[in-house]
Amino acid sequence: MKDLTVAEIVVLVSYVPFFVKVSISDLNIRKGPGTDYARTQYIPVGVYTIVEVKSGKGSTAGWGRLKSGAAWISLDYAKKV
């Protein structure tokens, strides 16, 4: 599976929710869609459900809101599965 561009993610907004795989162990979870929002914790490696996508500072692929309600992750470090 290829990495998504911002344009492709914008198209996918009408196709949420979708699953992503996070493969790094120290991906920040943030309170909002951007690096200008506070970090709340790290997300462990695994597969997660994204229910909303927004653009924001610090991510070229956009930010995905986690179904769990934990907040937002950068989609630069996640691959759609």
C-alpha positions in Angstrom: 0.0 0.0 0.0 1.4 3.4 -0.9 1.5 6.5 1.3 -1.4 8.8 0.8 -1.1 12.4 -0.4 -3.1 15.2 1.2 -5.3 15.3 -2.0 -6.1 11.6 -1.7 -6.9 12.0 2.0 -9.3 14.8 1.3 -11.1 12.5 -1.1 -11.2 9.9 1.6 -13.0 12.2 4.1 -16.2 10.9 2.6 -14.9 7.3 3.1 -14.2 7.4 6.9 -13.9 5.5 9.0 -10.8 3.6 7.8 -8.0 1.7 9.4 -4.3 2.7 9.6 -1.3 0.8 10.8 1.2 2.7 13.1 4.7 1.1 12.9 6.6 3.4 15.2 6.5 3.1 19.0 6.6 6.8 19.9 4.0 8.5 17.7 2.6 11.5 19.6 -1.1 11.7 20.2 -2.2 15.3 20.2 -5.3 17.2 21.5 -6.0 18.6 18.1 -5.0 18.3 14.4 -1.5 19.9 14.5 1.8 20.2 16.2 0.6 23.4 17.8 -1.8 21.3 20.0 -0.5 19.7 23.2 0.8 16.2 23.2 -1.2 14.0 25.5 0.7 10.7 25.2 2.3 8.2 22.8 0.4 5.7 20.7 1.8 2.1 20.6 2.4 0.1 17.4 -0.9 -1.3 16.1 -3.9 -0.8 13.9 -6.3 2.0 14.6 -9.6 3.4 13.3 -9.6 6.9 11.9 -13.0 8.7 12.0 -12.1 12.1 10.7 -9.2 13.7 8.7 -8.1 17.3 8.9 -5.1 19.3 7.6 -2.8 20.9 10.2 0.6 22.2 11.1 3.4 19.6 11.1 1.9 16.9 8.9 1.9 16.7 5.1 -0.5 13.7 5.0 -3.0 15.3 7.4 -4.2 14.4 10.9 -6.5 11.5 11.8 -8.8 11.5 14.7 -8.8 8.2 16.6 -12.1 6.4 17.1 -11.0 5.7 20.7 -11.3 9.4 21.4 -7.7 9.6 22.5 -7.3 12.6 20.0 -5.2 13.0 16.8 -2.2 11.4 15.1 -0.1 12.5 12.2 -1.0 10.4 9.2 2.6 10.9 8.0 3.5 7.9 10.3 0.6 5.7 9.5 -0.3 3.6 6.5 -3.9 2.8 5.4 -4.7 -0.9 5.6 
